[in-house]
Amino acid sequence: MNTRRIVVLIAAAAAAGLAALIVRGWLGGSTPKADAHPAPQAVAMTNVLVAVQDLQPGIPLSTSDVRWQKWPSSSVDPQFITGTDMVSLDSAIAGTVVRSPIVAGEPITFAKIVKSDAAGFMAATLKSGMRAVSIPVTLASVAGGFILPNDRVDIILTESVGDNTKIVRSSIVLSDVRVLAIDQATGDKNQKSVSDVKTATLELSPEQAETVARAQAVGSLSLALRALGDNSAVQTTSAQNAKLDTTSDGSAKDSPVLIIRYGVFHKPSSGGR
């Protein structure tokens, strides 16, 4: 092969390579330039107290009703109840009662609950249709101070028989009544000294409230503590269906009860003497 032919081949190869580079650049076949992007930052999360199930007004919150749930910090409303992993559910809901309906999965807000030491707590603890009624009590009339909020009691009316103040009788006018508070204490942990007890607040229906008001006008009231879980009705002869049984002159009818006269038990005669 002569020198002239070699030069021609080399020139042709160079031209072909140059043409290939020009076509590749024209068609966009060059290697794209890599752009560097910063790694996405982690989203800040906050523990938010949410309801596990639907909650109705008047229900004291328990640890089975709520849970901590991670929530984007940027979306946390100031009314949400928040906490760290070190905050226990017990401390977050201590002494708390539902004020407004809460649905399952809804964040619990300060507007929908009430603390035991806050205004409006008593109204929140009342069941729908019930009323809070206070009656004057003494240490002896509240089982020596052993009756505490949320206990169940019977209400006993003690009254004089006829005009003789030495002859009295007692009857149960209401049974299985819930105690809301003793004085202004709504829980045994902040219960005041029993020697200072002056009132008991009871949860009553409107009809029961009327019965208690009439009973207070007739005589004195005392509370009898019921056993836990005992919701059996109490049958009495002088108070049936939570109504006082009175005669035409407004005095209570006689009933077969024992009478204490000068420290001695007697059976009442038909004339009530």
C-alpha positions, 0 to 999 in steps of 0.5 A: 500500500502506497503512502497516498492511499494511507493518507486518504484512508486516514483523512476519511476516518477522521472525517467520519469521526468528525461527522459522527460527533456533529450528528450526535451533538445535533440529536442531543445524544450527549451525556446529560449533566447530573444535577445535585439535589439536597436530601429531603429533610425529616418532617417534625412530628408531635405527640397528640392525644386522640380518642380511641372510640366515640366519647359522650359528654359526662364520661370521665376519661380513662387510658383505654379511651385515648392514645398518643398519635404522631402528628405533623408539628406544623399542623398541630392546633394550639387547642390540641393536647400534646406531650412527649414520649415521657408523658404518661396517659394517666397524667395527661387525663387525670381528673378529666371529663368529656364536655362535648362529643368526640369521635374516634380518631379526633384530636382531643382539645381543651374545649371538649374536656374539663378538669375537676378543678375547673368551672363547669366540671359539675355540669360536665359530669351530669348525665343527660336529663339529670340534675345536681341537688345539694342537701345539708348533711352532718357527719353522722348522716353520711355514714361517718364520713365514709361516703365519697363522690361516685358512691351510690346511696339510699336517701332516708327521711326521718320525721316526727309522728304527729305532734309528738316530737319524741316519736319518730319514724324513718323511711327510704324515699330514694334508692341507688342515687349517685353522689356527685360531691361532698361539699365541693370535693368531687373526688376522694383524693381532695376530700376535706376533713370529714368533720367539716362536711356540711352538704352532699350533692346528688345526681337526681332526675327532675322528679327525684329532685322534687321528692327530695325537696318535699322530704326536706320540708317534712324532716331530716335526710341522711344517706345510707351507703350501698355496696359496690355493684348493688343496684337492687330496688328497695321496697318501702311501705311509706315511699313507693316509686320515689314518692312521699306517702302523706295523709290529707293533712300533709303529714306522713302516714304511719308505717310498720317501723320501730320507734325509739322513745327515750332510748327504748324501742317500741312498736307503733300503735294504730293511733301513732302513739 
